[in-house]
Amino acid sequence: MALLRRFEPILRFTRGEEFFPIDVERYVRSCSLWMQRPGDAPGCVAPSGELTLDRLTRLPADIPGTIFYLKLSDPLSAGELAAFALQRIQGHHPLEDTFRAGQGRLARVGYFSRFFDAAHSLGLLARGRVPGDAAAAAAIAYHRMIGPQLCYTYYGRAMRQNGWIVLQYWFFYPFNNWRSGFFGANDHEGDWEMTCIYLAGTPEEDVRPEWVAYAAHDYAGADLRRRWDDPELEKVGQHPVTYVGAGSHANYFEPGEYLTELELRFLAPISRAADNLQTIWHERLRQYRDEGQPIARQRVSSIFRIPFVDYARGDGLAIGFGQGRQWDEPCLLDPPPDWVIGYRGLWGLYVRDPFAGENAPAGPMYTRGGTIRRAWYDPVGWAGLDNVAPLNEMLRIVIARRDVIAARQATLRAEVEQYGRTLQELGTEAAAMRGQPHWNSQYAAHTKRLREVARELEQRRAMIANDEALSRRLEDFAVELEAGHPGQPQAHIKRALRPAPETQLRFSRVADVWAAASVGVMLIGIIGLILFARDYLILGLTATIALFVFLEAGFRGRLIRLVTSLTIGLAIVSALVLVYEFFWTLVIMIVVVGGAYILWDNLRELWS
């Protein structure tokens, strides 16, 4: 408890956020419990008002595939929805607390991404989704359950793993209104989010924080963590600051607007292939990339993902040390209470969404499928810290590795001396056999053995050279560690999540409108061509696409890039056409030129 309170994070929200972390007991008392058997209609297990945390751990046994889930609210009547809207107009949500989207999200991505976004929007009409008024109903239920006395709660957990003391902070939000409130990907009842702080040392002596990792959507790995001395990690005293995405409640290190992409499972292989091609284009060929960020620090956008903006501006309510709102006494998850271990169901409405985005999540210990979360059982591996030791341990490891290398080098040098003598002996014997016809078979075997020993000798000499270089580097690294310089704080980051730079947020209003309307206008235009100008369909499609590409490049200030890319593309196509049409002529020319060069080079050697 003392460690949790000492390092508890500060959460800064975006203006317009409606749901904040609460204790789950209030939430569960306001919910009903339901179960969904395969092929059957949903059935109520416990009505609202009768459900408790203890009841969640005593679910009835049922057939495989049955899903248990909580339900926070029922659909609002027209009168309730009107009353809720009227309350907002009358000042329950002051103007300064309202959300303004600003730059349109579609203006920040390419044309193909907008097509996938349109398909996603149409898909919401056909797949399971949270009802449109669910956010309003959840807001009413939320204010009813917290009452006039505001409270903010987190669930804390401390554990030891691989030399680290891991502090986990779990936050439960009654509702995720990212789609309905902030133009995001999904809505769902219930939302569990988490941050981790990794401490070195022992509580009996002293501990020091070395790393912080923030959960953001489904990302995992080293890109989610920052070292304690990283200037990107904002702190108030010993309390790291978290910028929370509006509605989504994802956690970020910097304030700003994050372009987040939703990847559909069936498009994942294509998306990975596109990522590899873009990496080759940007890193190998050094082609266009957004200015102001190093190549290795940008997350490559893919045309096969659906773009959304996560607004983590930090201009709204703040909770934590020295802020306008304070944390209540945290609830400990050590040891895990029965409701954490025993309830594998969903913490909100189950709408049978095949992509799971609109289904509620499971608790802190489990995934939607009922398996244990990696962030729960392996928080060190989840943040990519498996190969990172605490600083005090790192110095001990460096010294130990130097001793191991020194011992290995002594062994290798003895082997090198032995192999050297053996090689000389074999060479002497081979020289004696050479040129004697009746020794041919023995000489061939001897020569083979000679090559094998020479190869072994070469490998050991290379190992000695590499070990010497590594030993020198370890010595230098030990000096750096003793001086308190463990290396660059962001050396581990490959593709960081970063807010959109200001240069990407300065599109004109016309560009915003164009981005929002372009896909719909193109689709309507194509249908018009099919209906009224079918004889000119190919020509019309070519002209339409060319016009749209030109307008897109103009609005985004990339006409020069467009011309350059077209030039490169046409040059490649022209080269391929020439190769196809004059393949054998080119082969003959290459052979003749190669032969002439070899002839000239050999004769030049004679004349020199």
C-alpha positions in Angstrom: 0.0 0.0 0.0 2.8 2.4 0.9 4.6 1.8 -2.4 1.3 2.2 -4.4 0.5 5.5 -2.7 4.1 6.7 -3.1 4.2 6.4 -6.9 0.5 6.5 -7.8 0.1 8.1 -11.2 -1.6 11.3 -12.1 -4.4 11.0 -14.7 -5.1 14.0 -16.9 -8.2 13.8 -19.1 -9.5 15.6 -22.1 -12.2 18.3 -21.8 -15.5 16.6 -22.4 -14.7 13.3 -20.7 -17.7 11.9 -18.9 -16.5 8.7 -17.2 -13.8 8.5 -14.5 -12.3 5.6 -12.5 -14.6 4.3 -9.8 -14.8 1.3 -7.5 -16.4 -1.7 -9.1 -18.7 -2.5 -6.1 -20.9 0.5 -7.0 -20.9 -0.5 -10.6 -21.8 -4.1 -9.9 -24.7 -3.1 -7.6 -26.1 -1.0 -10.5 -25.8 -3.9 -13.0 -27.8 -7.0 -13.8 -26.1 -10.3 -14.6 -26.9 -12.1 -17.9 -25.8 -15.2 -19.7 -25.8 -16.0 -23.4 -25.9 -19.6 -24.5 -25.0 -20.5 -28.1 -28.0 -20.2 -30.3 -30.4 -19.0 -27.5 -31.8 -15.7 -26.4 -30.0 -14.0 -23.5 -31.2 -14.9 -20.0 -31.1 -12.8 -16.8 -29.2 -14.5 -13.9 -29.5 -11.7 -11.3 -31.5 -8.5 -11.7 -30.2 -5.0 -11.0 -30.1 -4.3 -7.3 -29.5 -7.9 -6.3 -26.1 -8.3 -7.7 -22.9 -8.2 -5.5 -19.3 -8.9 -6.1 -19.7 -12.1 -4.1 -22.5 -13.2 -6.4 -20.2 -12.9 -9.4 -18.0 -15.7 -8.0 -20.9 -18.1 -7.7 -22.0 -18.4 -11.3 -24.1 -21.5 -12.3 -22.4 -24.2 -14.2 -23.5 -24.2 -17.8 -22.7 -25.6 -21.3 -19.5 -24.8 -23.1 -19.6 -21.5 -25.0 -21.9 -19.8 -22.6 -20.9 -16.1 -22.0 -21.8 -14.3 -18.8 -21.9 -10.6 -18.9 -23.0 -7.5 -16.9 -25.6 -5.1 -18.2 -25.5 -1.5 -16.8 -28.5 0.2 -18.3 -31.6 -0.4 -20.4 -32.4 1.7 -23.5 -33.7 5.2 -22.7 -37.2 6.3 -23.5 -37.7 9.3 -25.7 -38.6 11.4 -22.6 -35.5 10.3 -20.7 -33.2 11.0 -23.7 -34.8 14.5 -24.1 -34.4 15.3 -20.4 -30.7 14.2 -20.5 -30.1 16.5 -23.5 -31.9 19.4 -21.8 -29.8 19.0 -18.7 -26.7 19.5 -20.9 -28.2 22.6 -22.5 -29.1 24.1 -19.2 -25.5 24.1 -17.9 -24.9 20.7 -16.3 -22.1 20.5 -18.9 -20.6 24.0 -19.1 -19.3 25.2 -22.5 -15.7 25.2 -21.3 -16.1 21.5 -20.5 -17.4 20.5 -23.9 -15.3 18.7 -26.5 -14.2 20.2 -29.8 -12.8 17.8 -32.3 -10.7 20.4 -34.2 -8.8 18.9 -37.1 -10.9 16.1 -38.9 -9.3 12.7 -38.5 -9.9 11.7 -42.2 -7.7 14.7 -43.3 -4.8 13.1 -41.5 -4.7 9.8 -43.5 -4.5 8.8 -47.1 -7.3 8.0 -49.6 -7.3 4.2 -49.2 -7.6 4.5 -45.4 -10.7 6.5 -45.9 -12.2 3.7 -48.1 -11.6 1.2 -45.3 -13.1 3.7 -42.8 -16.2 3.9 -44.9 -16.4 0.1 -45.0 -16.1 0.0 -41.2 -18.9 2.6 -40.8 -21.2 0.6 -43.1 -20.2 -2.6 -41.2 -21.4 -1.2 -38.0 -24.9 -1.3 -39.4 -24.7 -5.0 -40.0 -22.7 -6.2 -36.9 -23.3 -6.2 -33.2 -23.0 -2.8 -31.7 -23.8 -0.9 -28.5 -27.1 1.0 -29.0 -26.7 4.7 -29.8 -28.3 6.0 -26.6 -26.3 3.6 -24.4 -23.7 6.4 -23.6 -26.5 8.7 -22.4 -28.0 5.9 -20.3 -24.6 5.0 -18.9 -23.9 8.7 -18.0 -27.2 8.8 -16.1 -26.4 5.6 -14.3 -22.9 6.8 -13.6 -24.0 10.0 -11.9 -26.7 8.1 -10.0 -24.2 5.6 -8.6 -21.5 8.1 -7.6 -24.1 10.6 -6.1 -23.1 14.1 -5.0 -19.8 13.0 -3.4 -17.3 12.5 -6.2 -14.8 9.7 -5.7 -12.0 8.3 -7.8 -10.6 4.9 -7.2 -7.9 2.6 -8.6 -7.0 -1.0 -7.9 -3.4 -1.6 -6.9 -1.2 -4.7 -7.1 2.4 -5.3 -6.2 4.4 -8.3 -7.3 8.0 -9.5 -7.8 9.2 -10.8 -11.1 12.7 -11.3 -12.6 14.4 -8.9 -10.1 11.7 -6.2 -10.4 9.1 -5.0 -8.0 6.1 -4.3 -10.3 3.4 -1.9 -9.2 0.2 -2.2 -11.2 -2.6 0.4 -11.2 -5.9 -0.8 -12.6 -8.6 1.7 -13.4 -12.2 0.8 -14.1 -14.4 3.1 -16.1 -18.2 2.4 -16.3 -18.4 3.1 -20.0 -16.1 3.6 -23.1 -17.9 6.2 -25.3 -15.0 6.7 -27.8 -17.3 6.2 -30.8 -20.4 8.1 -29.7 -18.6 10.9 -27.8 -15.3 11.4 -29.7 -15.7 9.8 -33.2 -13.6 6.8 -32.3 -13.7 3.1 -33.1 -16.1 1.7 -30.6 -18.4 2.0 -27.6 -18.8 -0.6 -24.8 -19.9 -0.9 -21.3 -17.1 -1.3 -18.7 -13.5 -0.5 -19.4 -10.4 -1.7 -17.6 -7.1 0.2 -18.2 -3.7 -0.2 -16.5 -0.3 1.4 -15.9 2.8 -0.3 -14.5 5.8 1.1 -12.6 8.9 -1.1 -12.3 11.0 -0.6 -9.2 14.5 -1.7 -8.4 15.8 -2.5 -4.9 13.9 -3.8 -1.8 11.3 -2.2 0.3 13.3 -3.0 3.5 16.2 -0.8 2.2 15.1 1.5 -0.5 13.5 1.3 -3.9 13.8 3.5 -7.0 11.6 3.6 -10.0 13.3 2.8 -13.3 10.6 2.2 -15.9 7.0 3.1 -16.5 4.6 1.3 -19.0 1.2 2.6 -20.1 -1.5 0.4 -21.6 -2.9 1.7 -24.9 -5.5 -0.3 -26.8 -4.0 -3.7 -27.8 -0.4 -2.6 -28.1 2.3 -4.4 -26.1 6.1 -4.5 -25.9 9.0 -2.1 -25.4 7.3 0.8 -27.3 4.9 1.2 -24.4 7.5 1.9 -21.7 9.7 4.9 -20.8 12.7 5.0 -18.5 12.3 7.1 -15.4 14.8 9.7 -16.5 13.3 10.0 -20.0 12.3 13.7 -20.6 9.2 12.4 -22.4 7.9 11.0 -19.1 6.3 13.9 -17.2 6.3 13.6 -13.5 5.1 15.6 -10.5 7.5 14.6 -7.7 7.5 10.8 -7.9 4.2 10.6 -9.6 4.2 9.9 -13.4 1.7 11.8 -15.4 -0.7 9.9 -17.7 -2.6 11.5 -20.5 -5.9 9.6 -21.0 -7.6 9.2 -24.4 -11.0 10.8 -24.5 -13.6 8.0 -24.3 -11.2 5.3 -25.1 -9.2 5.8 -21.8 -6.0 4.6 -23.4 -2.9 6.0 -21.7 -0.2 8.1 -23.3 3.0 9.9 -22.2 2.5 13.2 -24.0 -0.5 15.4 -24.5 -1.9 15.6 -28.0 -4.0 13.9 -30.6 -2.9 10.3 -31.5 -3.7 8.7 -34.9 -4.7 5.2 -33.8 -5.4 2.5 -36.4 -7.8 -0.4 -36.0 -6.5 -3.5 -37.8 -9.1 -6.1 -38.9 -7.9 -9.6 -38.4 -8.5 -10.9 -42.0 -6.5 -7.9 -43.3 -3.5 -8.5 -40.9 -1.3 -10.4 -43.4 -1.8 -7.8 -46.1 -1.2 -5.0 -43.5 2.1 -6.6 -42.5 3.2 -6.9 -46.1 2.3 -3.2 -46.6 4.3 -2.3 -43.5 7.3 -4.1 -44.9 7.1 -2.3 -48.2 6.7 1.1 -46.6 9.7 0.3 -44.4 11.8 -0.5 -47.5 10.5 2.7 -49.2 11.3 4.9 -46.2 14.4 3.3 -44.7 16.2 1.6 -47.6 15.3 4.0 -50.4 15.2 7.1 -48.1 12.0 8.4 -49.6 9.5 10.8 -48.2 8.7 10.7 -44.5 7.2 13.3 -42.1 9.8 15.7 -41.0 10.9 16.4 -37.4 11.0 12.8 -36.2 13.8 10.1 -36.6 12.9 7.3 -38.9 13.0 4.7 -36.2 10.6 6.7 -34.0 7.6 6.8 -36.3 4.8 4.4 -36.4 4.2 3.5 -40.1 0.6 4.1 -41.2 -0.9 1.4 -43.3 -3.7 1.8 -45.9 -5.2 -1.5 -44.7 -6.0 -0.2 -41.2 -8.9 2.0 -40.2 -7.8 5.4 -38.8 -9.2 7.0 -35.6 -8.0 9.8 -33.5 -7.4 9.4 -29.8 -7.7 12.8 -28.1 -5.4 12.8 -25.1 -5.1 16.6 -24.7 -4.9 16.7 -20.9 -7.0 19.9 -20.8 -9.8 18.5 -18.6 -10.1 17.0 -15.2 -6.9 15.8 -13.4 -6.7 13.2 -10.7 -3.8 12.6 -8.3 -1.1 14.2 -6.3 -1.3 18.0 -6.3 -4.3 18.0 -8.8 -7.8 19.3 -8.5 -9.1 15.8 -7.6 -7.4 13.3 -5.3 -7.5 9.5 -5.3 -9.5 7.7 -2.6 -7.8 4.9 -0.7 -6.8 2.3 -3.3 -8.3 -1.2 -3.3 -5.6 -3.8 -3.1 -5.5 -6.8 -5.4 -2.9 -8.6 -3.2 -3.9 -11.3 -2.8 -6.4 -11.2 -5.7 -10.0 -11.1 -4.3 -12.5 -13.8 -5.3 -14.3 -11.6 -7.8 -11.0 -11.1 -9.8 -10.2 -14.8 -9.8 -13.7 -16.3 -10.0 -15.5 -14.2 -12.6 -14.3 -14.7 -16.2 -17.3 -13.0 -17.7 -17.6 -9.6 -19.4 -17.9 -6.4 -17.3 -20.6 -5.0 -19.5 -22.9 -5.6 -22.4 -22.3 -8.5 -24.8 -23.6 -7.5 -28.3 -22.1 -10.4 -30.3 -19.8 -8.2 -32.2 -17.6 -10.6 -34.4 -14.7 -8.1 -34.1 -15.2 -7.8 -30.3 -14.7 -4.1 -30.4 -18.2 -3.3 -29.1 -18.3 -6.2 -26.6 -17.4 -5.3 -23.0 -14.0 -6.4 -21.8 -13.3 -9.0 -19.1 -11.8 -8.2 -15.7 -8.2 -7.3 -14.9 -7.1 -10.9 -14.9 -8.8 -12.3 -18.0 -9.2 -11.6 -21.7 -12.6 -11.7 -23.4 -12.0 -15.3 -24.3 -11.4 -16.3 -20.7 -7.7 -16.8 -20.9 -5.4 -15.0 -18.4 -4.0 -11.6 -19.6 -0.3 -11.5 -20.2 -0.2 -8.1 -18.4 -1.5 -9.9 -15.3 0.8 -13.0 -15.2 3.8 -11.6 -17.0 3.9 -7.8 -16.6 7.7 -7.7 -17.2 7.4 -9.6 -20.5 4.4 -7.6 -21.5 6.5 -4.4 -21.4 9.5 -6.0 -23.1 11.6 -5.9 -20.0 12.6 -9.6 -20.0 16.1 -8.7 -21.3 16.5 -5.7 -19.1 18.0 -5.9 -15.6 17.6 -3.3 -12.8 20.6 -0.9 -12.8 22.1 -2.3 -9.6 21.8 -5.9 -11.0 23.1 -4.7 -14.3 26.5 -3.6 -12.9 26.8 -7.0 -11.1 25.9 -8.8 -14.3 28.5 -6.8 -16.3 31.3 -7.7 -13.8 30.2 -11.4 -13.8 30.1 -11.5 -17.6 33.6 -10.0 -17.8 34.8 -12.8 -15.5 33.1 -15.4 -17.7 34.6 -14.0 -20.8 38.1 -13.9 -19.2 37.8 -17.6 -18.3 36.5 -18.4 -21.8 39.4 -16.6 -23.4 41.9 -18.5 -21.3 40.4 -21.7 -22.6 40.2 -20.5 -26.2 43.9 -19.4 -26.2 44.9 -22.8 -24.9 42.9 -24.4 -27.7 44.3 -22.0 -30.3 47.9 -23.0 -29.2 47.0 -26.7 -29.4 45.2 -26.3 -32.8 48.2 -24.3 -34.1 50.6 -27.1 -33.2 48.3 -29.7 -34.7 48.0 -27.7 -37.8 51.8 -27.4 -38.2 52.2 -31.1 -37.6 49.5 -32.0 -40.2 51.0 -29.5 -42.7 54.5 -31.1 -42.3 53.0 -34.6 -42.9 51.1 -33.3 -45.9 54.3 -31.8 -47.3 56.0 -35.2 -47.0 53.1 -37.0 -48.8 52.7 -34.4 -51.6 53.9 -35.6 -55.0 54.1 -39.3 -54.0 51.5 -41.2 -56.2 51.2 -44.2 -53.9 50.2 -41.7 -51.0 47.4 -40.1 -53.0 44.5 -41.5 -50.9 46.2 -40.8 -47.6 47.1 -37.3 -48.8 43.5 -36.5 -49.7 42.2 -37.6 -46.3 45.1 -35.7 -44.7 44.3 -32.5 -46.7 40.6 -32.8 -45.6 41.7 -33.0 -41.9 44.0 -30.1 -42.5 41.1 -27.9 -43.7 38.9 -28.9 -40.7 41.6 -28.0 -38.2 42.3 -24.7 -40.0 38.6 -23.9 -39.8 38.5 -24.7 -36.1 41.5 -22.5 -35.5 40.1 -19.6 -37.4 36.8 -19.8 -35.5 38.6 -19.7 -32.1 40.7 -16.8 -33.1 37.6 -14.9 -34.2 35.9 -15.7 -30.9 38.9 -14.4 -29.0 38.9 -11.2 -31.0 35.1 -10.7 -30.5 35.5 -11.5 -26.8 38.3 -8.9 -26.4 36.1 -6.3 -28.1 33.1 -7.2 -25.9 35.2 -7.2 -22.7 36.5 -3.7 -23.5 32.9 -2.5 -24.1 31.7 -4.1 -20.9 34.5 -2.3 -19.0 33.4 1.0 -20.5 29.7 0.2 -19.8 30.6 -0.6 -16.1 32.2 2.9 -15.8 29.1 4.5 -17.4 26.8 2.6 -15.0 28.9 3.6 -12.0 28.6 7.2 -13.1 24.9 6.9 -13.5 24.7 6.9 -17.3 22.9 3.7 -18.4 22.6 4.8 -22.1 20.1 6.6 -24.1 16.6 6.4 -22.5 14.8 5.8 -25.8 17.3 3.4 -27.4 14.7 0.5 -27.0 12.0 2.2 -28.9 11.3 1.1 -32.5 7.9 2.5 -33.4 6.6 4.9 -30.7 3.1 6.2 -30.3 3.4 9.9 -30.6 0.9 12.7 -31.0 0.4 14.3 -34.3 2.8 17.2 -34.9 1.4 20.7 -35.2 2.2 20.7 -38.9 -0.3 17.9 -39.5 -3.1 19.9 -37.7 -3.0 23.0 -39.9 -5.1 21.9 -42.8 -7.7 24.4 -44.0 -11.4 23.9 -43.3 -11.8 23.2 -47.0 -9.3 20.3 -46.7 -11.3 18.9 -43.8 -14.6 19.0 -45.7 -12.9 17.4 -48.7 -11.5 14.6 -46.7 -14.9 13.9 -45.1 -16.7 14.0 -48.4 -14.2 12.6 -50.9 -15.0 8.9 -50.6 -18.8 9.4 -50.8 -18.4 11.8 -53.8 -16.2 9.3 -55.6 -18.6 6.4 -55.0 -21.5 8.4 -56.2 -19.5 9.6 -59.2 -18.6 6.0 -60.2 -22.3 5.0 -60.0 -23.1 8.0 -62.1 -20.6 6.9 -64.8 -22.1 3.3 -64.8 -25.6 4.6 -65.1 -25.2 7.5 -67.6 -21.9 7.1 -69.3 -21.1 3.4 -69.5 -19.5 3.8 -72.9 -16.8 6.0 -71.4 -16.5 4.1 -68.1 -12.7 3.4 -68.4 -11.9 7.0 -69.5 -14.2 8.4 -66.9 -12.8 6.3 -64.1 -9.2 7.3 -65.1 -10.1 11.0 -65.2 -12.0 10.8 -61.9 -9.2 9.0 -60.0 -6.6 11.4 -61.5 -8.7 14.4 -60.5 -9.2 13.1 -57.0 -5.5 12.3 -56.5 -4.5 15.7 -57.8 -7.0 17.5 -55.4 -5.9 15.3 -52.5 -2.2 16.2 -53.1 -3.1 19.9 -53.4 -5.1 20.0 -50.2 -2.3 18.2 -48.3 0.5 20.3 -49.8 2.1 17.4 -51.6 2.0 18.3 -55.3 5.8 18.1 -55.5 5.8 14.7 -53.9 3.0 13.6 -56.3 4.9 14.7 -59.3 8.1 13.0 -58.0 6.3 9.8 -57.2 4.6 9.7 -60.6 8.0 10.4 -62.3 9.6 7.5 -60.4 6.7 5.2 -61.1 6.6 6.0 -64.8 10.4 5.5 -65.0 10.0 2.1 -63.5 7.2 1.2 -65.8 9.1 2.4 -68.8 12.2 0.4 -67.8 10.1 -2.7 -67.5 8.5 -2.1 -70.9 11.9 -1.7 -72.5 13.2 -4.8 -70.8 10.2 -6.8 -72.0 10.3 -5.5 -75.6 14.1 -5.7 -76.1 15.1 -8.5 -73.6 17.5 -10.4 -75.9 19.0 -7.2 -77.4 19.7 -6.0 -73.8 21.2 -9.4 -72.9 23.5 -9.2 -76.0 24.5 -5.6 -75.2 25.3 -6.5 -71.6 27.5 -9.5 -72.6 29.3 -7.5 -75.3 29.9 -4.6 -72.9 31.1 -7.0 -70.2 33.4 -8.8 -72.5 34.9 -5.5 -73.8 35.5 -4.3 -70.2 37.2 -7.6 -69.3 39.4 -7.4 -72.4 40.4 -3.8 -71.8 41.1 -4.5 -68.1 43.3 -7.5 -68.8 45.2 -5.7 -71.6 45.7 -2.6 -69.4 47.4 -4.9 -66.9 49.9 -6.1 -69.6 50.7 -2.6 -70.7 51.2 -1.1 -67.2 
